[in-house]
Amino acid sequence: MGQYDKTLGVLLVGIFVNTYLYGLVTFQFASYYGKKFNDPLWIKASVVALFVIDTFHSASVVYMAWEYCVTNFTNPAILGVALWPYTFTPIGTAMAALITHLFLGLRIYRMMKNKYVSGILLVLALASFATGVACGTKAWIIKDASKLGVLTTLVTCWLALQSIIDIMIASLITFILVKARTGYRQTNTVINRLIRGAIQTGFFAAVFALGDLFSFAISPNTNFYGMFAIPIGRIYTNTLMDTLNMREELKDILAETVELAVSKDTWDNRRSQNANLRFDESQTTNTDSSNDRDLDRKAAHTKSTFSDVVFAQTTRLSNEESNV
């Protein structure tokens, strides 16, 4: 293993992963505004805030890589200094996590109507944000990378809180969605898509947070923890943006479900009635016209009834973020 693999090498890996995730954030951001959702102002403001935070942080860590690798190419001692983009990482991550946790926590409250569960999530989210900001502030004051080990307790509290919240949110959303399953295959497809997204969200965020926690506790004098810490904020942003952007896809699936059910019901009605028709040829035209009108009314009624069942069970969940 090379001399700088555990310091500069792993730090660059974290920056590369972060840059890739920032590309996904940019795509999600463009998709969101391209679809022109009629969301409340506070949701649009949250999206803009996350994009600004991610842009600033991603640009700053690229600048940090330039400082370490180019500007100070002949000055290895610079690796012992925690540059300001490095110390800003906990602050930027805490800000992105707070916005995402509050958004998903409010969504859970709207679905569960449980003030105690929502209160616990709120307290944990605020505590995680406070400890994250404290970590970044103290690291900025210390500056000496070799002395950052004194922050182990504070970093442990911060990342443990983040992991707990991520797992709680994923578990609660999964529980709510499992209870909302219906007897309709297409509707359950939508719900399963939401469940998969909730599990993936909590899993990836928790894995990076725990990776950051254990690497910092085990090897604080290397930059292994930076490899996990730098990209975490982008994971939270992608989580929220994916939650918002997938609404159009889910609505299309639901609309297709309703149309298929209505078409099948209309066809069955026509086939049943035509089998029982025994009229004279002279009456056929008037009878067919009357039957068509009756079937159209039944189709409209079927569509309305089916929509009430499906959309009440699923659209309320997939579109909850628009109603909060």
C-alpha positions as CSV (number, residue, x, y, z in Angstrom):
1,M,0.0,0.0,0.0
2,G,1.3,3.4,-1.0
3,Q,2.3,6.2,1.4
4,Y,-0.8,8.3,0.8
5,D,-3.4,5.6,0.1
6,K,-5.0,5.9,3.6
7,T,-5.0,9.7,3.5
8,L,-5.2,11.2,0.1
9,G,-6.3,8.1,-1.8
10,V,-9.4,7.3,0.1
11,L,-10.3,11.0,0.3
12,L,-10.3,11.2,-3.5
13,V,-12.5,8.1,-3.7
14,G,-15.0,9.9,-1.5
15,I,-14.9,13.0,-3.7
16,F,-15.4,10.9,-6.9
17,V,-18.4,9.1,-5.4
18,N,-19.8,12.5,-4.2
19,T,-19.3,14.0,-7.7
20,Y,-21.2,11.0,-9.3
21,L,-24.1,11.4,-6.8
22,Y,-24.1,15.2,-7.4
23,G,-24.7,14.4,-11.1
24,L,-27.8,12.4,-10.1
25,V,-28.9,15.2,-7.9
26,T,-28.6,17.7,-10.8
27,F,-30.6,15.3,-13.0
28,Q,-33.3,14.9,-10.3
29,F,-33.5,18.7,-9.8
30,A,-33.9,19.3,-13.6
31,S,-36.5,16.5,-13.8
32,Y,-38.5,18.0,-10.9
33,Y,-38.7,21.5,-12.4
34,G,-39.3,20.0,-15.9
35,K,-42.4,18.2,-14.7
36,K,-43.8,21.4,-13.2
37,F,-45.4,19.9,-10.1
38,N,-48.0,22.1,-8.4
39,D,-46.3,21.8,-5.0
40,P,-46.6,24.2,-2.1
41,L,-43.9,26.9,-1.9
42,W,-42.2,25.3,1.1
43,I,-41.5,22.1,-0.8
44,K,-40.1,24.0,-3.8
45,A,-38.0,26.1,-1.4
46,S,-36.7,22.9,0.3
47,V,-35.7,21.5,-3.1
48,V,-33.8,24.7,-4.0
49,A,-32.1,24.8,-0.6
50,L,-30.9,21.2,-1.0
51,F,-29.6,21.9,-4.5
52,V,-27.7,25.0,-3.3
53,I,-26.2,23.1,-0.3
54,D,-25.2,20.2,-2.5
55,T,-23.7,22.4,-5.2
56,F,-21.7,24.4,-2.7
57,H,-20.4,21.4,-0.9
58,S,-19.6,19.4,-4.1
59,A,-17.7,22.4,-5.5
60,S,-15.8,23.0,-2.2
61,V,-14.6,19.4,-2.0
62,V,-13.3,19.5,-5.6
63,Y,-11.5,22.7,-4.6
64,M,-10.1,20.8,-1.6
65,A,-8.8,18.0,-3.9
66,W,-7.1,20.7,-6.0
67,E,-5.4,22.2,-2.9
68,Y,-4.2,18.8,-1.7
69,C,-3.1,17.4,-5.0
70,V,-2.0,20.4,-7.1
71,T,-1.4,23.6,-5.2
72,N,0.5,21.7,-2.4
73,F,1.9,18.9,-4.6
74,T,5.4,19.3,-3.1
75,N,4.1,20.0,0.4
76,P,3.0,16.7,2.1
77,A,2.6,18.4,5.4
78,I,-0.7,19.9,4.1
79,L,-2.3,16.5,4.6
80,G,-2.1,17.1,8.3
81,V,-4.4,20.2,8.0
82,A,-8.2,19.8,7.8
83,L,-9.1,22.4,5.2
84,W,-12.4,24.3,5.5
85,P,-14.3,22.2,2.9
86,Y,-13.4,19.1,5.1
87,T,-14.7,20.7,8.3
88,F,-17.8,22.0,6.4
89,T,-18.8,18.4,5.5
90,P,-20.5,17.6,8.8
91,I,-22.4,20.9,8.6
92,G,-23.5,20.5,5.0
93,T,-24.5,16.8,5.7
94,A,-26.5,17.8,8.8
95,M,-28.4,20.5,6.9
96,A,-29.3,18.1,4.1
97,A,-30.3,15.4,6.6
98,L,-32.4,17.8,8.6
99,I,-34.5,18.9,5.6
100,T,-35.0,15.3,4.4
101,H,-35.8,14.0,7.9
102,L,-38.3,16.8,8.5
103,F,-40.0,16.2,5.1
104,L,-40.3,12.5,5.6
105,G,-41.3,12.9,9.2
106,L,-44.1,15.2,8.3
107,R,-45.2,12.8,5.6
108,I,-45.4,10.0,8.2
109,Y,-47.4,12.2,10.5
110,R,-49.9,13.0,7.8
111,M,-50.3,9.2,7.2
112,M,-50.3,8.0,10.8
113,K,-51.7,11.0,12.7
114,N,-49.5,9.9,15.6
115,K,-48.1,12.9,17.5
116,Y,-45.9,10.8,19.7
117,V,-44.0,9.1,16.9
118,S,-43.7,12.3,15.0
119,G,-42.5,14.1,18.1
120,I,-39.7,11.5,18.6
121,L,-38.6,11.9,15.0
122,L,-38.5,15.6,15.3
123,V,-36.4,15.5,18.5
124,L,-34.0,13.1,17.0
125,A,-33.7,15.1,13.8
126,L,-33.0,18.3,15.6
127,A,-30.5,16.5,18.0
128,S,-28.7,15.0,15.0
129,F,-28.5,18.4,13.3
130,A,-27.1,20.1,16.4
131,T,-24.4,17.5,16.9
132,G,-23.5,17.5,13.2
133,V,-23.0,21.3,13.3
134,A,-21.1,21.0,16.5
135,C,-18.8,18.4,14.9
136,G,-18.0,20.7,12.0
137,T,-17.5,23.8,14.1
138,K,-15.1,22.1,16.5
139,A,-13.2,20.5,13.6
140,W,-12.8,23.9,12.0
141,I,-11.5,25.3,15.3
142,I,-9.0,22.4,15.7
143,K,-7.8,22.3,12.1
144,D,-5.1,19.8,12.9
145,A,-6.2,16.5,11.4
146,S,-4.1,14.5,13.9
147,K,-6.1,15.9,16.8
148,L,-9.6,15.3,15.4
149,G,-9.7,12.1,17.4
150,V,-10.9,14.2,20.4
151,L,-14.3,14.5,18.6
152,T,-14.9,10.7,18.6
153,T,-17.7,10.9,21.2
154,L,-19.5,13.8,19.5
155,V,-19.1,12.2,16.1
156,T,-20.4,8.9,17.5
157,C,-23.5,10.6,18.8
158,W,-24.2,12.4,15.6
159,L,-23.8,9.4,13.3
160,A,-25.7,7.1,15.6
161,L,-28.6,9.5,15.7
162,Q,-28.6,9.8,11.9
163,S,-28.6,6.0,11.6
164,I,-31.4,5.6,14.1
165,I,-33.6,8.2,12.3
166,D,-32.9,6.6,8.9
167,I,-33.9,3.1,10.1
168,M,-37.0,4.5,11.9
169,I,-38.3,6.4,8.9
170,A,-37.7,3.4,6.5
171,S,-39.4,1.0,9.0
172,L,-42.4,3.3,9.6
173,I,-43.1,4.0,5.9
174,T,-42.8,0.3,5.1
175,F,-45.2,-0.5,7.9
176,I,-47.8,2.1,6.7
177,L,-47.5,0.9,3.1
178,V,-47.8,-2.8,4.0
179,K,-51.1,-2.1,5.8
180,A,-52.4,-0.1,2.8
181,R,-52.1,-3.0,0.4
182,T,-55.3,-3.8,-1.5
183,G,-56.6,-6.7,-3.6
184,Y,-55.6,-5.1,-6.8
185,R,-52.4,-6.3,-8.5
186,Q,-51.5,-3.0,-10.1
187,T,-52.2,-1.1,-6.9
188,N,-50.0,-3.4,-5.0
189,T,-47.3,-2.9,-7.6
190,V,-47.3,0.8,-6.8
191,I,-47.2,0.1,-3.1
192,N,-44.4,-2.3,-3.5
193,R,-42.5,0.3,-5.5
194,L,-42.9,2.7,-2.6
195,I,-41.8,0.1,0.0
196,R,-38.7,-0.7,-2.1
197,G,-37.8,2.9,-2.2
198,A,-38.3,3.4,1.5
199,I,-36.0,0.4,2.3
200,Q,-33.3,1.4,-0.1
201,T,-33.4,5.0,1.3
202,G,-32.9,3.9,4.9
203,F,-30.4,1.2,3.9
204,F,-28.0,3.3,1.9
205,A,-28.0,6.3,4.2
206,A,-27.5,4.1,7.3
207,V,-24.7,2.1,5.6
208,F,-22.8,5.3,4.8
209,A,-23.4,6.8,8.3
210,L,-22.3,3.6,10.0
211,G,-19.3,3.3,7.7
212,D,-18.3,6.8,8.7
213,L,-18.9,6.1,12.4
214,F,-16.8,2.9,12.5
215,S,-14.0,4.1,10.3
216,F,-13.6,7.3,12.5
217,A,-13.7,5.3,15.7
218,I,-11.2,2.7,14.5
219,S,-8.9,4.8,12.4
220,P,-9.2,8.5,13.2
221,N,-5.7,9.3,11.9
222,T,-6.6,8.3,8.3
223,N,-9.2,9.6,5.9
224,F,-11.3,6.4,5.6
225,Y,-14.1,8.2,7.4
226,G,-14.0,11.0,4.8
227,M,-14.7,8.5,2.1
228,F,-18.1,7.8,3.7
229,A,-18.7,11.3,5.2
230,I,-18.4,13.4,2.0
231,P,-21.2,11.7,-0.1
232,I,-23.8,11.2,2.6
233,G,-25.5,14.6,2.0
234,R,-26.1,13.7,-1.7
235,I,-27.8,10.4,-0.6
236,Y,-30.3,12.4,1.5
237,T,-31.0,14.8,-1.4
238,N,-31.5,12.0,-3.9
239,T,-33.9,10.4,-1.4
240,L,-36.1,13.4,-1.2
241,M,-35.9,14.2,-4.9
242,D,-36.8,10.6,-5.9
243,T,-39.8,10.7,-3.5
244,L,-41.0,13.8,-5.3
245,N,-40.2,12.8,-8.9
246,M,-41.7,9.3,-8.8
247,R,-45.2,10.6,-8.3
248,E,-45.8,11.0,-12.0
249,E,-44.7,7.4,-12.7
250,L,-47.0,6.1,-9.9
251,K,-49.9,8.2,-11.2
252,D,-49.5,6.7,-14.7
253,I,-49.6,3.2,-13.2
254,L,-52.7,4.0,-11.3
255,A,-54.4,5.6,-14.3
256,E,-53.6,2.5,-16.4
257,T,-55.0,0.4,-13.6
258,V,-58.3,2.2,-13.7
259,E,-58.6,2.2,-17.5
260,L,-57.8,-1.5,-17.7
261,A,-60.5,-2.3,-15.1
262,V,-63.1,-0.1,-16.8
263,S,-62.4,-1.6,-20.2
264,K,-62.7,-5.1,-18.9
265,D,-65.9,-4.3,-17.1
266,T,-67.4,-2.6,-20.2
267,W,-66.4,-5.5,-22.4
268,D,-67.9,-8.1,-20.0
269,N,-71.2,-6.1,-19.8
270,R,-71.4,-5.8,-23.6
271,R,-70.8,-9.5,-24.1
272,S,-73.3,-10.4,-21.5
273,Q,-76.1,-8.2,-22.8
274,N,-75.4,-9.1,-26.5
275,A,-75.8,-12.7,-25.6
276,N,-79.3,-12.1,-24.3
277,L,-80.5,-9.8,-27.1
278,R,-83.4,-11.3,-29.1
279,F,-85.0,-8.4,-31.0
280,D,-86.4,-8.0,-34.4
281,E,-84.1,-6.5,-37.0
282,S,-86.4,-3.4,-37.2
283,Q,-85.7,-2.7,-33.6
284,T,-82.0,-3.4,-33.6
285,T,-80.8,0.2,-34.3
286,N,-82.8,1.8,-31.5
287,T,-82.0,-1.0,-29.1
288,D,-78.2,-0.9,-29.8
289,S,-78.3,2.9,-29.3
290,S,-80.1,2.5,-26.0
291,N,-77.7,-0.3,-24.9
292,D,-74.7,1.8,-25.8
293,R,-75.9,4.6,-23.6
294,D,-76.6,2.3,-20.8
295,L,-73.2,0.7,-21.0
296,D,-71.5,4.1,-21.2
297,R,-73.2,5.1,-18.0
298,K,-72.2,1.8,-16.3
299,A,-68.6,2.3,-17.5
300,A,-68.5,5.8,-16.1
301,H,-70.0,4.4,-12.8
302,T,-67.4,1.6,-12.8
303,K,-64.6,4.0,-13.4
304,S,-65.8,6.2,-10.5
305,T,-66.2,3.3,-8.1
306,F,-62.9,1.7,-9.0
307,S,-61.1,5.1,-8.8
308,D,-62.5,5.6,-5.3
309,V,-61.1,2.3,-4.1
310,V,-57.7,2.5,-5.8
311,F,-56.9,6.1,-5.4
312,A,-58.1,6.3,-1.8
313,Q,-55.7,3.5,-0.9
314,T,-52.6,4.3,-3.0
315,T,-52.6,7.9,-4.4
316,R,-53.0,9.2,-0.9
317,L,-49.7,7.5,0.0
318,S,-47.7,8.1,-3.2
319,N,-48.9,11.7,-3.3
320,E,-48.8,12.5,0.4
321,E,-45.8,14.9,0.1
322,S,-48.0,17.2,-2.1
323,N,-50.7,17.4,0.5
324,V,-48.6,18.3,3.5
